[in-house]
Amino acid sequence: MEFNYNYSSPSMYTVKDNKAILGLSPDLSRPERVSFVGKLKNPLPFRDAMLVLREIVISDARKKTKKREEFFTWLTQEVNRRAILHNEFLGKERDQLSKEFVGIFDEIQKKQEKLKSLRKRQHELSTALEKYNVWYDYNRLYSQFNEFLRTRDIQLYYALDPVISVHPDIVCFEAFSKDESIYGNLSVDRTEFDITGTPQLGTTNIDFSAKLGKEIERFRSYNELELAVNPEGFAVETGVTAKHVEKKIDLPESWVKGFNQVSTAAGLSGIEVNLSPADFYAICTFLRRHRARKSPRATIWTLDPGKPIKILFQPWNTEITLASVYKGASKQVEKIWGSRRWLVLERLVPIANGFKLKILGFGMPMFVIADIGGLKMTIGFSSWSSNDWARGTAFNIMAGFLNQGDAAVGEALKRERAMSFEQLSKQFNSLSSAQVQAGVGMLMRRGEAYFDLAQGRYFYRRLSAIPLPESLWAPNQLELSVVKLLADIENRPSIARFEFVMDGEGMLHASLYMGEETTKGFPAPRTGKYSTGGTANQPKVEAHVLLNNDGQVEKVKCSCREFQEGERNISEPCQHLLVLFVKARDHANLPPVIGLKVDDVFSEQKKAKVTGPKAKPKKARRRRDEDEDEDSDDGEDDDDSDDEGDED
């Protein structure tokens, strides 16, 4: 999707008479003319938080190719050195051999000349053919230009300017990394400003160039800092209006979908862990001083109620014990990948009052909230560095955002700008909680709202100046498959059998058996014929989900082909696991997955797509034993490649 920006001037930072002004130019292509002017009471925490946001925008943990220039330089020198030794000590022997084989060499020379003439002719024919390839030079130049932008100006190559939203009580900045693995949300309370004039509420993009990031580093405590969002642009000290700026950035659909999926994932249930700044500093220090050279590279968190938190760092198998105590109800062991990305928060350690982690489970994203007084920085990390938000995990299904909901809910949020779920439910007491949640969910799917985990409220904001195309928010094939399967089970209960068992530790073991067939006996090996002696039920699909008492997914397993050919964990579930997840949560009376009604899906036409031809399955992955499936070495490998890229 192409994003077009229109700024009256670049954003700029000016200092005059100990008064600094950070002027942010909003996007004029948006219908809302957002404006805000206020003097910051604490400029240094704001500076560090904005620099963290800048790091997120340009973050890219994907693997990069090694050029090995130093190695080839050494190799050339070594070849020359050995050639000199050869000429010095083996000259006589070489001359003698040359005389003996002079005839052979002459014959070889003649053949080489013939081959040379043939190669020359081949080259002439290839050159003639290349004249008819009109894209040859274009592709080469385009590749070189992209590499130039990637290394010299990352802002032009691939980065969406941060989104700023002025709400009644906060000012919010949002950013998404170019590798689609990190989301950043900085919310600044209005009490942190001495506001001048009347702010104009709304959402816009702001020009946030690399140059402006360097200027933000110049913030000092002895300067009065004023934050100004002005649609009219800003003038330099000479009084001459700066040049008009236009940007066109083409972003993949997965990037836009991922930005919208973050809010859905933030609303899911998970484990909450509180860390002190000293504990977070200990984690960052270990990651900074150690660079993994082999697999596995996960961090294993042991959370025992009433006891200090323990973290095991792989592959060194070094365990550190934090001062923070876990206050949960039951013991948990969580494995987290891609922890090196946490270093983007390292700058906030000296100024933060504390950190709060929300862990959604293995193969699921996680969130870190930094409390900086009137500033709250929320960072969302995908399950591992190379796993984006939109691929695999069906957050919309797990949150229940599958139907249209009531449009009045969206209008109320648009009017009030910010509301909690309790406030929405109270205002629409005639609607069920499912309808209220589905109404908010539809706004988030369209990129017109987000959930702020630190504030615990839904906020209205439009991600793009123009409405997102339907292909970016309409239910995908997996969502439609889940709805159809639920409808089939509701109409024909005999096609599926559910089993729910609660063990002594409060873990819910849920199982689904689909398409059982009664056969005459058991199939004999390799013959395809059935032996005599009774009947046997043979399920076509067998799925299992393990949920803890927080409603968090611990383990998943399914025998269907789609799941076996994927990541084989919750980061890429199949329709059977998602249906079982919905039923298991309802059975355990956990916070409901609301909004999931088969009679209120978008349209019958979209339902019909489920019965269409199936997409070509992905290449099957190498089979691993059961223990490796549960630990997901696939995610481990992905994270390994990312860390190697960081090393380069």
Number of C-alpha atoms within 10 A of each C-alpha: 14 10 14 15 23 19 23 20 24 23 25 23 23 14 15 10 7 10 13 20 20 22 24 27 28 31 28 21 16 18 12 16 18 23 23 19 21 19 20 18 16 15 20 18 20 20 18 19 24 18 20 21 27 23 18 25 27 19 20 21 26 20 19 14 9 9 9 8 9 8 9 11 10 10 12 10 11 11 10 11 11 11 11 10 11 12 11 10 10 10 11 11 9 12 10 10 10 13 11 10 10 11 11 11 13 11 10 12 12 11 12 12 11 12 12 12 12 12 12 12 12 12 12 12 11 11 11 11 10 13 10 9 10 9 11 11 11 11 11 10 12 11 11 12 12 15 14 13 14 14 9 11 13 19 18 16 18 19 21 26 23 22 23 25 25 24 22 15 13 19 19 22 22 23 24 30 23 23 20 26 29 30 24 27 24 26 25 21 17 18 13 19 19 13 16 12 10 9 16 16 17 20 29 31 27 24 26 22 19 14 11 18 18 12 15 18 13 14 22 14 11 10 16 19 25 22 19 20 26 20 19 15 22 24 17 11 10 6 8 9 14 15 13 11 15 15 14 12 17 14 15 10 13 16 21 21 21 21 26 25 22 26 23 22 24 24 17 18 19 20 17 15 18 19 21 18 21 15 20 21 19 15 20 21 13 14 17 12 7 11 16 17 13 13 15 19 24 24 21 18 18 19 23 18 15 14 16 16 22 21 21 17 22 16 15 15 14 11 14 16 15 19 14 19 19 23 17 15 12 15 14 15 14 17 16 21 25 25 20 21 23 16 17 18 24 18 15 24 20 13 16 19 14 20 21 17 19 20 22 24 23 24 27 23 26 22 24 24 23 26 20 20 14 16 24 22 27 24 26 24 25 25 25 29 28 22 22 23 31 21 12 18 23 23 22 22 25 23 23 20 29 28 25 19 24 18 15 13 24 22 15 17 21 17 11 12 20 24 18 16 15 12 12 21 18 12 13 17 11 10 15 13 19 20 24 26 23 26 24 30 29 24 26 29 25 20 24 22 25 26 24 22 21 19 14 13 16 22 24 27 24 22 25 20 18 12 11 17 10 10 10 18 18 16 21 14 15 17 22 24 21 22 23 19 18 22 15 15 15 13 10 10 11 12 14 18 15 14 12 17 13 15 9 7 10 13 18 23 18 23 24 23 20 18 15 17 13 12 14 15 15 18 14 11 9 6 7 9 12 14 14 11 9 9 14 14 13 15 16 12 16 20 22 21 22 21 21 18 15 17 24 20 21 22 19 21 23 23 14 16 12 18 21 20 16 19 19 24 26 24 26 19 22 27 24 26 25 21 20 21 25 19 20 24 19 14 13 17 10 13 12 19 20 22 26 25 17 19 11 14 19 15 11 10 8 15 19 12 14 19 11 8 7 9 7 6 10 9 8 11 12 7 10 11 7 10 9 11 18 16 16 19 17 16 25 19 18 18 28 25 18 21 24 19 16 16 13 10
